[in-house]
Structures are given as C-alpha cells and as structure tokens.
Amino acid sequence: MADPFQFTHALCRTPAASAVTGIRAGGGPDPDFAGLLAEHEAYVATLRGLGLRVDVLPALDDFPDALFTEDVALTFPEGAILLRPGAPTRAGEVAHVRGPLAERHPRLLAMTGPGFADGGDVLRLADRVIIGLSDRTDPTGADELARLLGDLGYRAEIATTPKSVLHFKTGCSLIDAETILTVPAMRDCPEFAGLEVVVTPRGEEGAANILRIRETVLIGHRWQATQDLLSARGVDIRPMATDEIAHIDAGLSCMSLRW
C-alpha cells in the first residue's frame, strides 16, 4: 500500500447558503454562514499551501451537507468508489460528484445497495482500511464496500463504532502511519492492533478528528492540550478554525476527498 498521507490532489465543494440548516445529531444553534465560508476557504488555502492541487466544485443549494465531500465517495490513486450515504437527505449528492470523480480517476466503482456507507466511517491505514459500523453505515453496506475496496487492491476490516460517536472518524484519526489518536471510548478497538494508541486529553474528545496531509497534521484550534501533546511528539501541527462546521457535526477530514 502507498503512504496514506502523500496526497497530491483534493476535491472540495463550496458551502451553499443552505449549509446552515445541515444535519446535526444533537440539535444546537445554526452556524454563522459567513464564518462557515471563511473556515472552508482557509481549509482550501491550507491544502494548497501544503502542495495539493485542490479543485473546488460549485455549491449545491438543494443539499445543505454537500460541502462534506468525504461522506459520498472514497478516493485512491487506483480509483474512486461512490458510496451510499446513510442519511436519506444526502443520497442525491452522489450524482453530482460522479462526473468530477470519473474525470480524475482511472476507475470509478459504485455501491449499488441496499446497504449504506458514509465516508466518515472509513479510516485508511498504511496496510488496510477500517470500515466502522454506525448509524450511517450498516453491515450490508460495509460488506459491499469491503468487496469494492478489494477490487482496488485494499484489504478491509469492519469495526463497531460506539453509540456515543457519530462517525468512526469522529472518534479517531491517524497521527502517523503507526500511531492513532482516539477518544477514550474507542481506545480498545481491536482493529487498532499493531498501532500505538494515543488517547485525547480529558475534555478534548472533539480533537480526535485530525487530518494529516503529508508531514503536517491539521487540528481544531480550540484543542490546546491535544496540540501540546502532538507537539511534544515532534508533530508539525497546523491549528484550524472549526467552530462553525462543528455546529453541523463536522470536522477537518469531512471537507475534502484526497488522493
């Protein structure tokens, strides 16, 4: 398997004004649209600054959550896989990303159902891919996705996401190829065998969704204890504003497809 962090390309989507009504599991206030747009623009600029070619697709007013491109597809150098999002309101997004992905990848595979899988439940490791079962990814969908990953040459394992965690990657992310950052509820996940497991500091469970791009780790700017922990390990961190996207249950990995 190739290095999981040596990305050269990313695909994002401009937030629509309707994004302020995006899905959220626990209710809460709407994000400020100007702030949300600024966070997204800073994110795109950061990816470009780290050397990626980033293409930004136009906003989709009919799909408030469409800026979270990671949930509707998986992208690898060998090809892309169109997913079946578990939230019914997001199903129509897939048709809008099919063409852009077909233009940029040598192969385009697609889930056909009846199961569902969200990209936020898929964690790529150096030697395999973990698919987490959640409210958005069911066993039937995970099984189909594992077969499609096999067609691209990737071995998949299926894990269980704790009920307290929305998406598998809400609760864990790679610091490097051998080390995973995770919330306490996921520290004993058997699929983490062979990895060093680092637990988020008390009260900073929201820091678990970091995003490594080449040699740099993007992290939410609010999580100072986690930033200190990573810096002490010699990690090059880049704090990012995520206050507004957090209102709609999102994090740093959600806003791009990378390969």
Solvent accessible surface area in square Angstrom, and as a share of the most:
residue,aa,sasa,rsa
1,M,103,0.46
2,A,56,0.44
3,D,74,0.38
4,P,9,0.06
5,F,16,0.07
6,Q,89,0.39
7,F,21,0.09
8,T,68,0.39
9,H,63,0.28
10,A,1,0.01
11,L,0,0.00
12,C,0,0.00
13,R,11,0.04
14,T,47,0.27
15,P,3,0.02
16,A,6,0.05
17,A,66,0.51
18,S,30,0.19
19,A,0,0.00
20,V,31,0.18
21,T,86,0.50
22,G,3,0.03
23,I,53,0.27
24,R,43,0.16
25,A,80,0.62
26,G,76,0.73
27,G,44,0.42
28,G,57,0.55
29,P,92,0.58
30,D,83,0.43
31,P,6,0.04
32,D,83,0.43
33,F,66,0.27
34,A,72,0.56
35,G,22,0.21
36,L,0,0.00
37,L,51,0.25
38,A,56,0.43
39,E,14,0.06
40,H,5,0.02
41,E,100,0.45
42,A,50,0.39
43,Y,1,0.00
44,V,9,0.05
45,A,62,0.48
46,T,18,0.10
47,L,0,0.00
48,R,124,0.45
49,G,67,0.65
50,L,28,0.14
51,G,44,0.42
52,L,7,0.04
53,R,157,0.57
54,V,7,0.04
55,D,32,0.16
56,V,58,0.33
57,L,18,0.09
58,P,99,0.62
59,A,39,0.31
60,L,29,0.14
61,D,100,0.52
62,D,123,0.64
63,F,37,0.16
64,P,33,0.21
65,D,9,0.05
66,A,5,0.04
67,L,3,0.01
68,F,7,0.03
69,T,3,0.01
70,E,7,0.03
71,D,6,0.03
72,V,4,0.03
73,A,0,0.00
74,L,14,0.07
75,T,12,0.07
76,F,6,0.03
77,P,71,0.45
78,E,72,0.32
79,G,0,0.00
80,A,0,0.00
81,I,0,0.00
82,L,2,0.01
83,L,3,0.01
84,R,71,0.26
85,P,3,0.02
86,G,20,0.19
87,A,9,0.07
88,P,122,0.77
89,T,94,0.54
90,R,7,0.03
91,A,58,0.45
92,G,31,0.30
93,E,7,0.03
94,V,21,0.12
95,A,76,0.59
96,H,83,0.37
97,V,2,0.01
98,R,118,0.43
99,G,34,0.33
100,P,25,0.16
101,L,0,0.00
102,A,51,0.39
103,E,138,0.62
104,R,78,0.28
105,H,16,0.07
106,P,105,0.66
107,R,109,0.40
108,L,51,0.25
109,L,30,0.15
110,A,33,0.26
111,M,13,0.06
112,T,116,0.68
113,G,21,0.20
114,P,111,0.70
115,G,1,0.01
116,F,79,0.33
117,A,0,0.00
118,D,1,0.00
119,G,0,0.00
120,G,3,0.03
121,D,0,0.00
122,V,8,0.04
123,L,9,0.05
124,R,40,0.15
125,L,1,0.00
126,A,36,0.28
127,D,77,0.40
128,R,19,0.07
129,V,0,0.00
130,I,0,0.00
131,I,0,0.00
132,G,0,0.00
133,L,41,0.20
134,S,26,0.16
135,D,115,0.60
136,R,33,0.12
137,T,1,0.01
138,D,46,0.24
139,P,83,0.52
140,T,69,0.40
141,G,0,0.00
142,A,0,0.00
143,D,66,0.34
144,E,18,0.08
145,L,0,0.00
146,A,26,0.20
147,R,154,0.56
148,L,24,0.12
149,L,0,0.00
150,G,43,0.42
151,D,82,0.43
152,L,11,0.05
153,G,66,0.63
154,Y,7,0.03
155,R,133,0.48
156,A,27,0.21
157,E,47,0.21
158,I,61,0.31
159,A,3,0.03
160,T,105,0.61
161,T,8,0.05
162,P,36,0.23
163,K,183,0.77
164,S,98,0.63
165,V,17,0.10
166,L,40,0.20
167,H,13,0.06
168,F,0,0.00
169,K,21,0.09
170,T,62,0.36
171,G,1,0.01
172,C,0,0.00
173,S,6,0.04
174,L,11,0.06
175,I,1,0.00
176,D,40,0.20
177,A,29,0.22
178,E,113,0.51
179,T,5,0.03
180,I,0,0.00
181,L,0,0.00
182,T,0,0.00
183,V,10,0.06
184,P,57,0.36
185,A,63,0.49
186,M,5,0.02
187,R,127,0.47
188,D,125,0.65
189,C,19,0.11
190,P,106,0.67
191,E,31,0.14
192,F,6,0.02
193,A,74,0.58
194,G,84,0.81
195,L,29,0.15
196,E,87,0.39
197,V,52,0.30
198,V,15,0.09
199,V,33,0.19
200,T,5,0.03
201,P,32,0.20
202,R,236,0.86
203,G,55,0.53
204,E,22,0.10
205,E,76,0.34
206,G,48,0.46
207,A,2,0.01
208,A,0,0.00
209,N,20,0.10
210,I,4,0.02
211,L,12,0.06
212,R,39,0.14
213,I,0,0.00
214,R,71,0.26
215,E,109,0.49
216,T,7,0.04
217,V,0,0.00
218,L,0,0.00
219,I,1,0.00
220,G,5,0.05
221,H,74,0.33
222,R,117,0.43
223,W,39,0.14
224,Q,102,0.45
225,A,43,0.33
226,T,0,0.00
227,Q,11,0.05
228,D,79,0.41
229,L,48,0.24
230,L,0,0.00
231,S,58,0.38
232,A,92,0.72
233,R,101,0.37
234,G,69,0.66
235,V,25,0.14
236,D,77,0.40
237,I,35,0.18
238,R,92,0.34
239,P,63,0.40
240,M,13,0.06
241,A,51,0.40
242,T,9,0.05
243,D,54,0.28
244,E,33,0.15
245,I,0,0.00
246,A,41,0.32
247,H,65,0.29
248,I,5,0.02
249,D,54,0.28
250,A,17,0.13
251,G,13,0.13
252,L,3,0.02
253,S,5,0.03
254,C,15,0.09
255,M,1,0.01
256,S,0,0.00
257,L,4,0.02
258,R,30,0.11
259,W,28,0.10
